[in-house]
């Protein structure tokens, strides 16, 4: 059997397992020194609690005595963790004395034994995979300048590769990892049997670990992933830390159940939604689908984009991003919503279940392939996809004129696509320092109806033909989601004319389905 997780070993020590589980772990301990050492640590912890409950006064050499009792166990492991064990025991003693013996020691102790993936510093998918024994101990490390860069554990399935990363100082104490962008290089390469290619990754910062994740479930034919660390700065110190980690992923497909959705399609207000498949992997469930403009909608959008490019000199199609997207939720057999997804609204109630969302262009305007990975159900359940509506980004030709010198005394208001907008300020601001340039700042207050369009990209024009694209936008929220203040800044404008104009290039509308589209995500 695979090595049991820390909670199972703790239950074994406390005699909380079933008779069959107890026998299985007992047999495993006969051949596994590592788990035997962990069990002994739990027994030491239990004895420590019992002794402390009887007598809250601990001798000065308490921690040393306990550590001496651990000497018979694997020398390498004891030496590497001795300082950390000592800190935990001393800290636990202090907590017990101060709080009249609470159980505070247990979570910290379990975290120490279990590593990152047994804690809430990662999503539930990785926690569940760790509980199921999919986590493997690597203990790959490299040291320089008194710091050890360590890749401790790895979890691999067909959806992602996850590494837990530690930084340990010269005293053997784990520090919070700080891997800056200052010269450090982390590269991920995939091999599909024919050639190597670059892949992306995500680094998440934790309290005492970092996690690096490579998402792989949309990489056809992937056989191997190679992760390379070339670090020249670590936790503020200059040095050299290099590690290369090859990861075989070809055999992980067998752990994943795929349900083809047979290109189930729905057309809503010029947007086509095509469901491709859902993948059930140990650490995540992943929904794959596509969105696109319908043919007539695509032709109209391309004509408007051509006009805007001629008028303002910008390739507005770049501003559309993917142009089409959807709002949906996924529910289980009990009709409980386990995931709500929307790319354009604020945080949804079930966003904590979403692991990652990504999209790739498919070559045509508005055509994108989407992927959402979310935390699996702890108990197998038949899931259902429920489409609430679609988002469509469209080119617009709306504009508004104003006089910057008079705007503060006479604000300019307008209504457009469910938005009521007031331009309250428009002023050329001087450069703050010699390294900066002057910029033109516009302050607008926006009130929205519940399903109003999201106003997108703007350009500014004065008394010349040149249009100034507004790239620097900051938003301050006001009362609720539908009232806010927007500050636009644009560089390069040296002179303010008496009459200026703002031109809206894009807007995003939401089209809600009166009758929700429901598709089973099971066979």
N, C-alpha and C positions, 0 to 999 in steps of 0.2 A: 504494500500500500504506500501511497505518497505520505510524506511527513504531515501529521495533523497540524492544524493551526493552533495558535497559543490558547485560544479559548477552550478548545477541546482538551488540551493537555491540562489546563487549569481545572476543568470539570472532572477529569480523570483523578487528579490529586484530591479533589473534594468529594469524590465518590458520587457524582451527579449523573453519570452516564448510564445507559442501559447495560444490561449484563453482556450483550453481544459486543457493543462498542467498547466496553471496558476490556474484554478479552482481546479484541483486535489491537487496541493500543498497547496492551501489556505485551503481546507478541511482537509488535513493532519495536518496542523499547529494548527488546533482547538483542536487536541487531543494529540499533541506531544510537550512536554515542551523542549526537547533537541533541536529539529529543530527550534523551536521558538526562543530559545536563540541564535542559530547560525545566524538566519535571523537578529536578533537585532544587533549582532556583525557586520554583513555586512552593516547594516544601519548606525551604528556608524562610520564604515570605510568610507562610502560614504560622510557622513556629515563632517568627518575629512578632506577629500580631498577638499570638497567645501570650507570649512572655510579657509584651508591653501592656496588655490588658490587666495582667496580674500585678505588674509593677511598672509604673510609668517612668521610673528613674532608670536611665540607661548609662552604662559605664562609658568612660571616654574612649575606650578601645573597642567599643561594640562593633563598629564597621570592620575593623581589622580582624576581629575574631571570626565574623561571618565570612570574610574573604578568605581567611586561612582554611575554612571548611570546604571551600570550592577548589582548593589546590589540586585534588586528584583528577579534575576534569580537564578536558582538552586544553593543553597549554596555550596554543595559539589563540583560541577564542577567549580564554580567561585573561591573557595579557592584553589583548586588544581592547577589551571592555572593562577592565578592572577599575579604571578611574571613573567610568560612567556608572558602574554598579555601586561604587563607593558613594558617589554623589546622590544616587537614588535612595540608598539606604539611609544616609544621613538626613536627606531632605524628608524622607518618610517619617523618621523618628521625630523630627521637629514638628511636622504636621500633626502627628499623633499626640504629642505632648500638648500642643497649642489648642487642638480641637477635641480633646478628650477621646481620642481614638476613633476617628471616622474611617471610612473605607477609601479615602482619597488615594491611597497608594496604588490600588488595583489598576485604574485606567493607565496611569503613567507606566507602571510595570509592564502591562500588556503591550503598550505602544513600544516600549524598549525591546521587548521580545519579538513582536510581530513586524516591526518596520512600518514604512509609510503606508503601504496598501491595506493595512489593517486599521487605519485611522480615518477620521472624517475629513482629513486634508485632501482626499481624492473623492471622485464621484462614487455613487453607490455601485455602479457597474464594476469598477475595479475592486471595491470592497468585497462584493459577492464572489468575484473570481478568486480573490485571495482566500476567502472562506472555503471555496471549493478545491483548493490546493493547486491552482494554476500558477501561483507565484513561485518563481525559482530564485534561489540565492546565487548571485554572481560574485560579489565581493571583489570586484576589479578596482584597483586603486593605483594612483601615482602620486608621489610626494615631491614637494619642492618648497623652499623658503618656510619650512615649519608647518606647511599646510598639506593635508592629504585630500585629494579629490577622489571621491569614491562613488562608483555605481554599485549600489548594494543589491537591489532586487530587480527582476524583470517579469512582466506579464505579457504573453503573446497569444493572440487569437487572430482570426481572419479579418477583424475590423481594425485592430491597432496593436502597436508595440508601445509599452509603457515602461519607463525606467525610473527608479528612485535614486536620487542624487544627494550625497552628503558632502559636507566639508568638515574635516576634523582637524583641530589644531594640535600643536606639539604636545599638549597635555592630555591628549586623547578625548577631548571634549568636543562634541558636535556644535558647530556654529551655524547660524542661519546662512545658507548659500547666497552669495552675491556674485553673479556672473554678468559682468557689464558687457556693453557692445564695444568697448574700447580695445579693439584689436583681436578680440576673441572670435574664433571661427568654429561653428558647429555645422557640420554638413551631414546630410542624409542621402544615401544613394540606393536606388532600387535596381535589381537585376531581374529581367524577365526571361532569361534563357537565351537571349540574343544580344542584348546590349545593356549598358548601365545608363541610368538617367537620374537627374536630381529630383528629390522629393522635399516636401515641406514638413515642418514639425511645429509643435507648440510647447513652450516652456511655461509651467505654472509654478509660482512661488508659494512655498508653504512656511510653516513656523520653524521647523528644524530640518526640512527636506525641500528639494525641488523635484518636480516630476516632469519628464520629457515624454511627449506622446507623438507618435507618428501614426497617422490614420491611413489605412491601406485598403479598405474594402472596395474601392472603386478602381484599383490598379490591376488590370487584366494580366494574367499569366505571371504575376510577381512570385519569384522564388526566394529571393534573399534581400534583406535590407542591411546596409552597413552604416553605422552611426559613428562619426569621427568627432572627437573633441580635440581642438587645438587651442588651448587657453594660455594667454600671456598675462592675464590679470585675474586674480581670484581673491575675493573678499578684501579688495583694496591693496593687495600685494602684487608686485611684479615678479614673474617667474615663468616656468614652462611646465604645463601639465598636458600630456597627450595620452589619449586612450582611443582605441578602435574596437568597436563591438559588432561583430558579424551576427546577424540574426536570420535563421532559417524559418521561412513562413510558408513554404510550399505545402506542407502537410497539415496546415491548420484549417483548410477548407472543410475537412471532414467533420470538424467540430461545429460547423455552421449549417443551419437549416435555412434554405432559400424558398420563398414562396413567390412564384411568378404571378403578376397581376394582369397579365395578358393585354397590356397596353389599354386598359380601361380608360376611356376618354370622356371628357365633358367640355362643352363650349359655353362660355359665359361672357357676354358683352365684348366679343372680339378677342377673347383670350382662350386658348385651348390648353387643357390640363390632361397630361397623359401619365398614368401610374405604371411604373415598370416592374418593381419587385420590392419585397421587404426581406431583409436578412436578419436572422436570429443567431447572434454570436454570443459567447459566454459573457463578454463585458459590455455589449451594447446591442440594441436593435437599430437597424438602419433602413430608412425608407428612401427609395430612389424613384424620382419622378421628373418629368419635364414640363416646362411651360413655354408657350409661344404665341405670337400674334397670329390670328387667323389671316388668310390671304388678303382679304379686302382691307383689313386693319393695317396690315404690313405695307401695302401699297400707299395708303393715305399717310402713314407716318413717314415713309421715305420721301414723299413729295414735300411735306412740311419741313423736314430736316434739310432738304436741298435749298429751300427758300431761306431758312435761318442762317445757313452757312454763307450764302451770298450776301445776306443783309448785315451780318455781324462778324463774319470772318472766322467763326469758330466751327469746328466739327462737332455739332451738337449731339451726334449719335454717341459720342464717348460719354456724354453726360447722362444718357439713359440707363447706364449700367446694364442690367440684364432686361430691363423693360417690363417684364411680367413676373408675377409671383403670386402666392396664394396664402390664405389664412385658413387653418384647419385645426382640428383636435383629434386625438386618438383616445378611444375608450376601451375598457375591458368588458368582460361578459356581464359584470354587474352594473354596466352603464357608468362606471366611475371614470372620469376623465383623468388620464395619466400623463398627457402631454398636450399643451396648447402652443401653437406656433404661429407667429406673425412677424414678418421682417420689418414692419413699419410702425408698430405700436410700441408703447412702453412695456415694461416687464409684465409678462403674463403670469397668472397664478402658479402654473406648473413649469415655469422656465428652469427651475432647478433640476428638472429631469432631462433637459436638453444638454447633450455633451458637446456637439459641434454642428454647425450648419454651414454648408458651402455650396457654391454654384460654379459651373463652367459654361462659357459660351459655346454654342453649337454651330457657329458660322453665320447664322442669319440674325438680323436685327430682332431683338426680343425673344430669341430662342435660347433657352438655358436648361442645363441638366442640374437638378438639385439633389442634395443629399442631407438628410437630417439624422443624426445618431442620438439616441436617447437611452436612458437607463432601463434595463430589462425589468420585467415583473419578477418578484421573488418567487412567485408561484405561477407556473405556466397558465396562460389564459388566452382565450381567443380574442384578438384585438380587432377593432373596426376603425377605419379611416373615415372621418366626417369632414367634408369640405364646407366651409362657411361662406367663402367668397373669394374673389380674385382682386389683385392689384394690377393696375395698368398705368405705366408711365407714358405720357404723350407729350409731343412738342406743342407749344402754345405760341400765340402771337399777341399776348396781352402786354400793354404798356401804360405807364402813368407819368405825367409831367409834373414838375414842381420847381419852385424857386428856392434855392438853399438859404438865401438871405432872409426870407420871410417865413420859413417853415415853422420856426419855434413859436411865432406869434399866430400863425395861421396854418395849423397842421392840415395835411392833405389826407383824406380818407377815401377808400374805395372798397368795393365788394367784388369777390371773384371766387367762383366754385366753392361756395359755402364758407368763405373766409371774409371777415371784416378787418381791413388793415388800415392803420393810421401811421403815416410818416411823421414822426415827432421831431426829428433832428437830422440835419445834413450839413456837415461842416468839414472843411479841410483842416487836418490836424498837423502841427509841425512835428518834425522828427525829434525823437526823444534824445538821441545821441548821434555822433558823427557816423556811426556804423548803420544807422537806420535811415529810412527815407520817409518823406511826408506821405500821409495816407488820407483818403477821404472816408469819413465814417458816417453811416446812416443808421438811425435808430428807428425801428418799426415795432408797433404793438399789434399783435395778431390775436383775434378772437375767432374760434372755430365752432361750427356746428358739429354734432357728434360724428357724422360721416363726411365731413368736408374733405376736399382734396388737400394733399400736402404740397405746398408751393415749393418748387425745386430751385433751379439755377437761374440767376439773374445776371444781366449785364447793365452797365451804366454808360450813358452817352451824354456829352455836353454839346457845345455848338460846333463841334467838328464831326467828321464822319467816323472817327475812331470809337470803338466800343471797348470798354474796360470790363473785363471779366471779374466777377466778385468770387474770389476763392476762399477768403478768410471770413468765415461766418461763425459767430458764437451766439448761443441762445441762453437766455435766462428764463426759467419757468416762472409763471405767475400763479394765479389762483386755479389750481387744477390742471388737467392735461390740455385743455382747450383755450387757454389764455396765456400768452407768453410775450416776451420782448426779445427781438432779434437785433443784433448789432452786425452790420456789414462793414467790412473794410476792404478797400482796394488801393493798390499802390500804382504809381506812375502818373497819376493825374496832377499836373502842376498848376492848373488854373481852373477856377470855378466860374461857370457862366451863369447868367441870370436865369436861364431856363435849361433844366436838365431833365433827363427821362430815365426811368427804370424799365427794363424789358424782361419779362418773365419768359424763360426758354422752355422750361419743363414743369409738369405738375403730375402728381400721382393720385389717381382716383381709386376708391374701393367700391366694388360692386358685390353686394351681399345677396346670397341665394335665399329666396323665400322658403324653398324646400331644400333642406340640406342633402348633399350627395353622399351616400354611404356606401363604402366598399369594404367587404370582409378582408382582413389581412391573414387569412388562414385558408387551408385547403379543405 
